[in-house]
Amino acid sequence: MITARQRLYVGGALAVLLIGVGLYAGGVFHYFGMQAYSERWATKRESARPGVAAPAPRASNDLVGDPPRAELTAPAATAGADVVFQPPLESEIPAGEFGDVIRRGREIFIDTPRAARAYVGNSLRCVSCHLDAGRLADSSPLWAAFVSYPAYRSKTKSVTTFQQRLQGCFEYSMNGRAPPLGAPELVALESYAYWLASGAPLDPKIAGRGYPALAPPAQKADFVRGEKVYAENCVLCHGADGAGQRTQDGYAVFPALWGADSFNWGAGMGRISNAAAFVKANMPLGLPGTLTDQQAWDVALYMTSHERPQDPRYTGSVQDTRQAFHATEDSMYGREVAGQVLGASGPPKPFKPLKESRP
């Protein structure tokens, strides 16, 4: 007699097989990860511009700005809504020294561990959470962030500038250290964001910012249901252990969702609501919006219910740190899952730059 668990495994295996066939056909397993997907997106975007011919195929070593949205702010898009801002085309990056800095910022954005390795402590890249090289609306696009700062942030309890916001990304999402204000890496990223925002209004509520927010789940998010969603839709790319996938020379084709190589407990993606909105709008890769809201909430809870690097703001006590920075049902930090208190891994480890492992 086939048990319920066996039926679950068989169903999950079939779902994974079907997703795998689709991803393989789409070129997702290219060395640079999802490049064919990105090229199709870029071609569609550029050819849609009035008077713009479809671009010639890109060189195989050109990182188009591969997909994998980060802070949750925007409501879900509705039919008939105004068309959101369109950033300039990559071909429109200006010549000269300013254009060189913009291109440098784009390089850092899409290949962060290599291009800014002195400040990165894991294999994640900016594009792990901001699709299409920071261009895609409702994917926490870089142009929308640029026109939203300076702004008061409850996380820092102060007015934060755009460069300071970037510093936080390095410290939390990259589990690294913040480049000093004015560092060439921050100047390049800011220049790239400024250029992407060319013509956009200064508006912290600009359409397309952040991820489309989800209504509260009909049922309380559940770990067991989330594990099933993960097995059926996520494990092929991110692995049963959540460690993602790398090429032989260390390049992260798919990012780690938890564990030592993922973002730390201070990152925005560690909040269940952010993760749920990201999943609903973007995952599975190439099939965004196919999961129900409930499935997105469940798998987000599952993803954030695993250990990851310590919050850099750790006070010496997990519960004190939770009280200071995670005192919400939106965070699993300091809560017990399967007999383990999440975050109880001691103080943050000393930062070590990610070693250069590629040519």
Phi, psi and chi 1 to 4 in degrees:
 res  aa     phi    psi   chi1   chi2   chi3   chi4
   1 MET       -  133.7  178.6  179.2  -67.7      -
   2 ILE   -82.9  125.9  -61.4  177.1      -      -
   3 THR   -79.6  166.0   66.8      -      -      -
   4 ALA   -61.7  -37.6      -      -      -      -
   5 ARG   -66.5  -39.7  179.8  173.8  -69.5  -86.1
   6 GLN   -64.6  -40.6  -72.8  172.9  -33.5      -
   7 ARG   -61.7  -38.3  -74.7 -164.1  -63.6  -89.3
   8 LEU   -62.5  -44.4  171.1   61.4      -      -
   9 TYR   -64.4  -42.5  -72.6  156.0      -      -
  10 VAL   -64.7  -45.0  171.1      -      -      -
  11 GLY   -62.9  -41.1      -      -      -      -
  12 GLY   -63.8  -40.6      -      -      -      -
  13 ALA   -64.2  -41.5      -      -      -      -
  14 LEU   -64.4  -41.2  -70.5  173.7      -      -
  15 ALA   -64.0  -43.2      -      -      -      -
  16 VAL   -61.8  -40.8  166.8      -      -      -
  17 LEU   -61.6  -44.4  177.8   60.9      -      -
  18 LEU   -65.0  -43.3  -70.4  173.6      -      -
  19 ILE   -63.9  -40.3  -66.5  171.5      -      -
  20 GLY   -62.9  -41.0      -      -      -      -
  21 VAL   -61.8  -42.4  170.5      -      -      -
  22 GLY   -65.6  -42.3      -      -      -      -
  23 LEU   -67.4  -40.0  -68.1  176.7      -      -
  24 TYR   -63.2  -43.6 -179.6   82.2      -      -
  25 ALA   -63.0  -29.6      -      -      -      -
  26 GLY   -84.6   -0.3      -      -      -      -
  27 GLY    81.1   19.1      -      -      -      -
  28 VAL   -63.8  -30.2  166.7      -      -      -
  29 PHE   -88.0   22.2  -62.8  105.5      -      -
  30 HIS   -60.6  153.4 -173.7  -83.3      -      -
  31 TYR   -49.9  -41.6  174.0   85.7      -      -
  32 PHE   -89.5    5.5  -75.0  115.9      -      -
  33 GLY    73.5  105.6      -      -      -      -
  34 MET    66.7   20.9  -56.3  165.2  -75.4      -
  35 GLN   -64.6  -41.7  178.9  159.4  -32.6      -
  36 ALA   -61.2  -39.8      -      -      -      -
  37 TYR   -60.0  -44.4  175.1   91.8      -      -
  38 SER   -66.1  -40.8  -62.1      -      -      -
  39 GLU   -63.0  -40.5  -70.4 -178.2   -6.3      -
  40 ARG   -63.6  -40.5  -70.1 -162.8  -59.0  -87.7
  41 TRP   -64.4  -45.2 -178.5  -88.2      -      -
  42 ALA   -63.9  -41.6      -      -      -      -
  43 THR   -62.8  -44.7  -60.1      -      -      -
  44 LYS   -62.5  -43.9  179.9  179.2  178.8 -178.7
  45 ARG   -64.3  -45.7 -179.2 -176.6   65.5 -122.0
  46 GLU   -71.0  -39.8  -63.3 -162.0   13.3      -
  47 SER   -69.5  -20.3   61.4      -      -      -
  48 ALA   -77.5  -16.8      -      -      -      -
  49 ARG   -68.9  134.4  -69.1  -72.7 -170.5   91.7
  50 PRO   -57.0  129.3  -22.7   32.7      -      -
  51 GLY    75.6    8.8      -      -      -      -
  52 VAL  -109.9  122.3  176.9      -      -      -
  53 ALA   -77.6  154.9      -      -      -      -
  54 ALA   -61.9  134.7      -      -      -      -
  55 PRO   -70.9  158.3   28.5  -34.9      -      -
  56 ALA   -69.2  153.9      -      -      -      -
  57 PRO   -54.6  142.3  -24.0   34.1      -      -
  58 ARG   -84.3  156.5  -59.4  173.7 -171.9  -88.6
  59 ALA   -62.5  150.6      -      -      -      -
  60 SER   -65.2  -19.5   61.0      -      -      -
  61 ASN  -100.4   14.0   62.0  -10.8      -      -
  62 ASP   -91.9  114.9  178.0   19.6      -      -
  63 LEU   -75.2  103.4  -72.9  173.0      -      -
  64 VAL   -66.3  -21.2  172.9      -      -      -
  65 GLY   110.7   63.5      -      -      -      -
  66 ASP   -62.5  152.5   66.1  -26.6      -      -
  67 PRO   -60.8 -163.2  -23.1   32.1      -      -
  68 PRO   -66.0      -  -21.7   24.7      -      -
  69 ARG       -  149.0  -66.6  173.3 -179.1 -161.5
  70 ALA  -123.6  -57.8      -      -      -      -
  71 GLU   -93.2  144.1  -79.9 -161.0   -7.1      -
  72 LEU   -85.9  113.9 -179.2   63.2      -      -
  73 THR  -141.9  -35.3   55.0      -      -      -
  74 ALA   -88.1  142.7      -      -      -      -
  75 PRO   -73.2  161.2   28.0  -34.8      -      -
  76 ALA   -62.7  143.3      -      -      -      -
  77 ALA   -67.8  147.5      -      -      -      -
  78 THR  -122.8  153.9   56.1      -      -      -
  79 ALA   -60.1  136.8      -      -      -      -
  80 GLY    84.9    0.4      -      -      -      -
  81 ALA   -67.9  156.5      -      -      -      -
  82 ASP   -59.8  146.7  -68.2  -20.9      -      -
  83 VAL   -66.2  133.2  176.1      -      -      -
  84 VAL   -79.1  166.9  -63.1      -      -      -
  85 PHE   -56.5  141.7  171.2   76.1      -      -
  86 GLN  -113.1  118.6  -67.9  -67.9  -38.9      -
  87 PRO   -69.6  161.4   27.2  -34.6      -      -
  88 PRO   -64.1  159.3   22.9  -33.1      -      -
  89 LEU   -73.2  153.5  -56.8  176.8      -      -
  90 GLU   -58.8  -34.5 -179.2 -171.9  -18.5      -
  91 SER   -66.2  -12.5   58.7      -      -      -
  92 GLU   -94.4    2.8  -63.0  171.3   -1.2      -
  93 ILE   -58.1  128.9  -65.0  178.3      -      -
  94 PRO   -67.3  156.8   25.2  -34.7      -      -
  95 ALA   -78.2  172.6      -      -      -      -
  96 GLY    90.1 -172.8      -      -      -      -
  97 GLU   -65.6  -37.8  -66.4 -176.5    4.6      -
  98 PHE   -64.9  -42.3 -176.8   48.0      -      -
  99 GLY   -61.2  -35.8      -      -      -      -
 100 ASP   -62.9  -40.1  -68.7  -18.6      -      -
 101 VAL   -68.3  -39.5  175.5      -      -      -
 102 ILE   -60.1  -46.7  -67.5  171.5      -      -
 103 ARG   -63.0  -36.2  -81.6 -178.4  -79.1  -88.1
 104 ARG   -63.8  -40.4  172.2   62.0  174.8  158.5
 105 GLY   -63.6  -39.5      -      -      -      -
 106 ARG   -65.4  -39.9 -179.1  179.9  177.1  -81.1
 107 GLU   -61.1  -44.0  177.0 -171.1   17.3      -
 108 ILE   -62.8  -40.3  -66.5  170.3      -      -
 109 PHE   -64.2  -37.3 -161.0   83.9      -      -
 110 ILE   -98.0  -12.5   63.7  177.3      -      -
 111 ASP  -143.0   56.0 -161.1    1.1      -      -
 112 THR   -58.3  -45.1  -37.2      -      -      -
 113 PRO   -60.6  -34.1  -24.8   36.1      -      -
 114 ARG   -83.1  -43.2 -178.9 -171.6   61.6   79.1
 115 ALA   -81.0  -16.8      -      -      -      -
 116 ALA  -142.1   42.1      -      -      -      -
 117 ARG   -65.6  -18.3   71.3  176.7 -175.2  -87.3
 118 ALA   -66.1  -14.6      -      -      -      -
 119 TYR  -121.7    6.2  -57.0  105.5      -      -
 120 VAL  -114.4  133.2  175.7      -      -      -
 121 GLY  -113.3    4.9      -      -      -      -
 122 ASN  -142.5 -172.2   58.1   28.1      -      -
 123 SER   -98.1    5.6   64.2      -      -      -
 124 LEU   -69.4  155.9  -89.5   62.0      -      -
 125 ARG  -124.9  160.1  -61.3  171.0  -75.8  149.3
 126 CYS   -54.0  -38.2  -60.8      -      -      -
 127 VAL   -73.6   -2.8  -68.4      -      -      -
 128 SER   -65.1  -26.9  -63.6      -      -      -
 129 CYS  -122.2   -8.9  -63.2      -      -      -
 130 HIS  -126.6   98.9  -50.8  -94.5      -      -
 131 LEU   -62.5  156.6  -69.6  175.8      -      -
 132 ASP    53.6   49.4 -165.8   24.8      -      -
 133 ALA    55.7   34.9      -      -      -      -
 134 GLY    81.1   14.2      -      -      -      -
 135 ARG   -97.8  -28.4  -55.3  176.2   61.7   91.8
 136 LEU   -78.3  125.3 -172.2   61.5      -      -
 137 ALA   -61.0  149.5      -      -      -      -
 138 ASP    62.0   20.3  -69.7  -24.4      -      -
 139 SER  -129.0   36.7 -179.3      -      -      -
 140 SER    47.7   55.7 -161.3      -      -      -
 141 PRO   -66.8  149.0   26.9  -35.6      -      -
 142 LEU   -66.2  -35.6 -163.3   54.6      -      -
 143 TRP   -64.2  -35.5   48.1  -96.4      -      -
 144 ALA   -72.4  -35.0      -      -      -      -
 145 ALA   -65.9  -40.4      -      -      -      -
 146 PHE   -60.7  -41.3 -177.5   80.4      -      -
 147 VAL   -83.2    5.1  -61.0      -      -      -
 148 SER  -105.8   -3.1  -57.8      -      -      -
 149 TYR  -123.4  150.9  -73.6   92.1      -      -
 150 PRO   -66.8  153.8  -19.2   32.8      -      -
 151 ALA  -156.5  152.8      -      -      -      -
 152 TYR   -77.8  131.9  179.1   84.6      -      -
 153 ARG  -121.0  129.7  -61.2 -171.8   73.8 -145.9
 154 SER   -65.8  -26.4   57.2      -      -      -
 155 LYS   -63.3  -40.4 -176.9  171.5 -176.5  174.2
 156 THR  -100.3  -10.8   61.1      -      -      -
 157 LYS    54.6   40.6  -64.5 -179.4  173.2   58.0
 158 SER  -160.5  168.9   65.0      -      -      -
 159 VAL   -77.1  126.2  172.0      -      -      -
 160 THR  -110.9  132.7  -61.7      -      -      -
 161 THR   -85.2  171.5   66.7      -      -      -
 162 PHE   -64.8  -42.6 -173.3   70.8      -      -
 163 GLN   -63.4  -38.0  -81.0 -155.6   15.9      -
 164 GLN   -65.1  -34.7  -71.8  172.8  -35.2      -
 165 ARG   -64.1  -41.3 -178.5   69.4 -178.9   84.9
 166 LEU   -63.6  -38.9  -66.3  174.1      -      -
 167 GLN   -56.5  -42.1  -74.9 -178.5  -44.5      -
 168 GLY   -62.9  -34.7      -      -      -      -
 169 CYS   -62.4  -42.5  -68.2      -      -      -
 170 PHE   -65.1  -41.4  -80.7   97.8      -      -
 171 GLU   -72.2  -37.4 -172.9  173.3    7.0      -
 172 TYR  -103.5  -58.2  -60.0  113.4      -      -
 173 SER   -68.0  -38.3  -63.7      -      -      -
 174 MET   -91.3    1.4  -58.8  -61.4  179.3      -
 175 ASN    45.7   43.7 -166.7   35.7      -      -
 176 GLY  -121.1 -138.1      -      -      -      -
 177 ARG  -132.5  151.3   63.3  179.2  179.1 -175.9
 178 ALA   -76.4  126.8      -      -      -      -
 179 PRO   -62.4  146.2  -18.1   30.4      -      -
 180 PRO   -64.1  149.7   22.2  -32.3      -      -
 181 LEU   -55.3  134.5  -66.3  175.2      -      -
 182 GLY    87.2   -2.2      -      -      -      -
 183 ALA   -61.4  147.6      -      -      -      -
 184 PRO   -53.3  -35.4  -26.1   34.3      -      -
 185 GLU   -64.9  -42.5  -68.8   82.3   -0.3      -
 186 LEU   -70.2  -38.8  -66.5 -174.6      -      -
 187 VAL   -61.7  -41.7  171.8      -      -      -
 188 ALA   -66.1  -45.2      -      -      -      -
 189 LEU   -64.5  -40.7  -74.5  168.0      -      -
 190 GLU   -64.4  -39.5 -174.7  175.0   36.3      -
 191 SER   -65.0  -41.4  -61.4      -      -      -
 192 TYR   -62.9  -43.7  178.1   51.5      -      -
 193 ALA   -64.5  -41.5      -      -      -      -
 194 TYR   -59.9  -43.9  166.4   82.0      -      -
 195 TRP   -67.1  -42.9  174.1   77.0      -      -
 196 LEU   -59.5  -32.8  -76.6  176.6      -      -
 197 ALA   -86.6    9.1      -      -      -      -
 198 SER   -54.9  117.6  -60.8      -      -      -
 199 GLY    90.7   -6.9      -      -      -      -
 200 ALA   -79.2  143.5      -      -      -      -
 201 PRO   -73.4  151.7   29.0  -35.9      -      -
 202 LEU   -74.3  104.3  -66.7  175.3      -      -
 203 ASP  -156.8  108.6 -178.3    4.4      -      -
 204 PRO   -67.5   -8.9   24.0  -33.3      -      -
 205 LYS  -112.8   24.2  -63.9 -177.7 -180.0  179.8
 206 ILE   -57.3  138.7 -172.7  170.7      -      -
 207 ALA   -59.7  135.6      -      -      -      -
 208 GLY    97.9   -6.4      -      -      -      -
 209 ARG   -73.5  149.1 -177.1 -172.1  177.7 -149.1
 210 GLY    64.6 -153.6      -      -      -      -
 211 TYR  -111.7  147.4  -55.7  127.1      -      -
 212 PRO   -60.9  121.9  -24.7   35.8      -      -
 213 ALA   -69.1  145.1      -      -      -      -
 214 LEU  -101.6  144.9  -65.8 -179.7      -      -
 215 ALA   -67.1  155.1      -      -      -      -
 216 PRO   -54.0  146.2  -25.5   35.0      -      -
 217 PRO   -66.3  148.6   25.7  -34.7      -      -
 218 ALA   -62.6  -37.8      -      -      -      -
 219 GLN  -117.1  149.9  -56.2  177.1   63.5      -
 220 LYS   -57.1  135.0 -174.6  176.7 -179.3  179.5
 221 ALA   -53.8  140.4      -      -      -      -
 222 ASP  -129.1  132.8 -179.6   77.2      -      -
 223 PHE   -64.3  -45.0 -177.8   94.6      -      -
 224 VAL   -66.2  -45.2  174.4      -      -      -
 225 ARG   -63.1  -38.5  -71.1 -161.7  -53.2  -96.0
 226 GLY   -64.3  -36.6      -      -      -      -
 227 GLU   -62.4  -38.5 -177.0  177.7   23.3      -
 228 LYS   -66.6  -44.5  178.0 -178.7  177.6 -178.4
 229 VAL   -60.3  -42.2  175.6      -      -      -
 230 TYR   -62.5  -44.9 -173.3   87.2      -      -
 231 ALA   -62.6  -33.8      -      -      -      -
 232 GLU   -86.5  -23.3  -66.0  176.5  -12.6      -
 233 ASN  -128.4  -18.0  -61.1  -85.0      -      -
 234 CYS  -120.9  -28.2  -44.4      -      -      -
 235 VAL   -63.7  -29.3   71.9      -      -      -
 236 LEU   -58.4  -42.1  176.7   67.8      -      -
 237 CYS   -91.8  -40.7  -62.6      -      -      -
 238 HIS  -100.0   -6.4  -60.7  -72.9      -      -
 239 GLY    81.4  153.5      -      -      -      -
 240 ALA   -62.9  -27.2      -      -      -      -
 241 ASP   -93.9    4.4   58.2   -2.0      -      -
 242 GLY    71.0   10.3      -      -      -      -
 243 ALA   -85.5   -1.2      -      -      -      -
 244 GLY    72.2 -161.9      -      -      -      -
 245 GLN  -137.6  140.4  -66.4 -172.7   47.4      -
 246 ARG  -125.3  156.9  -65.6 -163.9 -166.3 -171.0
 247 THR   -77.3  173.5   58.4      -      -      -
 248 GLN   -60.7  -28.3  -69.4 -176.6  -13.2      -
 249 ASP   -95.5   13.6   53.1    7.1      -      -
 250 GLY    98.6   -0.7      -      -      -      -
 251 TYR   -74.2  127.5 -172.0   90.2      -      -
 252 ALA   -80.4  101.7      -      -      -      -
 253 VAL   -71.8  -43.1  179.4      -      -      -
 254 PHE  -126.0  132.8  -62.8  105.0      -      -
 255 PRO   -73.1  153.4   27.4  -36.0      -      -
 256 ALA   -72.9  132.9      -      -      -      -
 257 LEU   -93.2  -22.1  -59.2 -177.1      -      -
 258 TRP  -155.6  178.4   62.8   81.1      -      -
 259 GLY    91.5 -176.9      -      -      -      -
 260 ALA   -64.2  -23.4      -      -      -      -
 261 ASP   -99.4   10.1 -161.6   36.4      -      -
 262 SER  -101.5 -175.3 -171.5      -      -      -
 263 PHE   -67.5  157.6   53.2   85.7      -      -
 264 ASN   -91.9  179.2   64.2   45.5      -      -
 265 TRP   -66.7  -14.0  -80.0  109.3      -      -
 266 GLY   -87.0   -8.1      -      -      -      -
 267 ALA   -73.6  149.5      -      -      -      -
 268 GLY   -61.7  -31.2      -      -      -      -
 269 MET   -69.6  -11.1 -163.7   57.4   74.5      -
 270 GLY   -75.1   -9.2      -      -      -      -
 271 ARG   -85.4  135.9  -73.3 -177.9  172.5  -93.7
 272 ILE   -59.1  -41.9  -58.4  169.4      -      -
 273 SER   -65.0  -40.4   58.0      -      -      -
 274 ASN   -63.9  -46.1  -78.5   -5.4      -      -
 275 ALA   -63.5  -39.7      -      -      -      -
 276 ALA   -64.2  -42.7      -      -      -      -
 277 ALA   -65.6  -40.9      -      -      -      -
 278 PHE   -60.2  -48.3  172.5   85.1      -      -
 279 VAL   -62.9  -47.0  167.9      -      -      -
 280 LYS   -59.7  -41.4  174.6   65.0  177.4 -179.4
 281 ALA   -83.6  -20.3      -      -      -      -
 282 ASN  -127.2  -22.2  -64.8  -69.7      -      -
 283 MET  -119.6  152.6  -62.8  -67.5  141.9      -
 284 PRO   -63.3  154.9  -19.5   32.2      -      -
 285 LEU   -55.3  127.4 -175.9   66.3      -      -
 286 GLY    85.3   -8.7      -      -      -      -
 287 LEU  -131.3   47.2  -60.6  169.5      -      -
 288 PRO   -63.0  145.0   26.5  -36.1      -      -
 289 GLY    81.1    1.9      -      -      -      -
 290 THR   -84.3  -20.9   56.1      -      -      -
 291 LEU   -79.7  148.2  -62.7 -179.5      -      -
 292 THR   -72.9  163.9   66.2      -      -      -
 293 ASP   -57.7  -42.3  -71.9    4.0      -      -
 294 GLN   -62.3  -42.6 -175.0   67.0   58.1      -
 295 GLN   -62.1  -39.6  -73.0  175.8  -45.7      -
 296 ALA   -63.7  -43.4      -      -      -      -
 297 TRP   -63.6  -43.3  -80.2  107.0      -      -
 298 ASP   -64.8  -47.0  -70.7  -18.6      -      -
 299 VAL   -71.5  -28.6   77.1      -      -      -
 300 ALA   -66.1  -41.1      -      -      -      -
 301 LEU   -62.1  -43.8  173.8   68.5      -      -
 302 TYR   -60.3  -46.4  177.1   74.6      -      -
 303 MET   -62.3  -38.7 -175.9 -173.0   88.9      -
 304 THR   -89.1    6.0   57.2      -      -      -
 305 SER  -102.2   27.4  -66.1      -      -      -
 306 HIS  -124.2  156.3  -67.8   79.7      -      -
 307 GLU   -70.3  150.9 -164.8   58.3  -86.3      -
 308 ARG  -153.7  175.2   59.1 -174.7   65.8 -101.3
 309 PRO   -57.5  150.7  -28.4   37.0      -      -
 310 GLN   -62.6  148.6 -177.9   61.2  -91.2      -
 311 ASP   -63.9  126.3 -169.5  -35.5      -      -
 312 PRO   -59.6  -18.5  -22.6   33.4      -      -
 313 ARG   -88.6   10.7  -56.7  164.9  -64.3 -179.1
 314 TYR   -47.8  131.3  178.9   69.2      -      -
 315 THR   -95.5   -4.2   64.0      -      -      -
 316 GLY   107.0  -11.3      -      -      -      -
 317 SER  -138.1  130.1  160.8      -      -      -
 318 VAL   -60.9  -47.3  173.7      -      -      -
 319 GLN   -68.5  -35.8  -67.1  -50.9  -42.8      -
 320 ASP   -66.6  -38.0  -72.7  -10.8      -      -
 321 THR   -67.3  -40.5  -56.3      -      -      -
 322 ARG   -61.4  -45.1  175.4  172.8  172.9   80.8
 323 GLN   -61.8  -36.7 -176.4   60.4   36.9      -
 324 ALA   -78.8  -36.7      -      -      -      -
 325 PHE  -129.2  -12.3  -54.4  110.2      -      -
 326 HIS  -133.2   24.9  -59.0  -87.3      -      -
 327 ALA   -78.1   66.5      -      -      -      -
 328 THR  -154.9  152.0  169.1      -      -      -
 329 GLU   -68.6   -9.2  -70.5  -60.8  -56.2      -
 330 ASP   -80.3   -6.2 -154.8   22.5      -      -
 331 SER  -123.7  138.3  173.6      -      -      -
 332 MET   -92.7   -5.6  -66.5  -58.9  -64.6      -
 333 TYR   -58.9  131.6 -178.0   92.1      -      -
 334 GLY    80.8    1.2      -      -      -      -
 335 ARG  -100.8  153.6  -64.2  164.2   71.4  177.6
 336 GLU   -90.9  129.6 -175.3  174.2  -40.7      -
 337 VAL  -132.7  123.7  175.2      -      -      -
 338 ALA    52.1   41.3      -      -      -      -
 339 GLY    80.8    1.8      -      -      -      -
 340 GLN  -116.0  132.8  176.4 -174.7    2.3      -
 341 VAL   -84.7  115.5  175.3      -      -      -
 342 LEU   -68.3  133.7  -62.7  174.6      -      -
 343 GLY    95.5   -8.8      -      -      -      -
 344 ALA   -83.5   54.5      -      -      -      -
 345 SER  -112.0   14.9   55.7      -      -      -
 346 GLY    84.9 -173.8      -      -      -      -
 347 PRO   -68.3  162.5   25.3  -34.2      -      -
 348 PRO   -58.7  143.2  -21.3   32.2      -      -
 349 LYS   -74.2  149.1  -64.7 -179.8  179.1  178.9
 350 PRO   -56.5  137.8  -23.5   34.0      -      -
 351 PHE   -67.5  134.8  169.9   72.9      -      -
 352 LYS  -132.0  123.9  -68.6 -177.2  179.6 -179.9
 353 PRO   -57.6  143.7  -22.1   32.9      -      -
 354 LEU   -63.5  129.8 -163.4   68.7      -      -
 355 LYS   -68.3  140.8  -68.7 -177.4  179.0 -180.0
 356 GLU   -69.8  119.9  176.2   64.6   78.0      -
 357 SER  -123.7    6.3   59.6      -      -      -
 358 ARG  -127.3  157.7  -65.9 -174.0  -69.1  129.2
 359 PRO   -59.6      -  -20.7   30.5      -      -
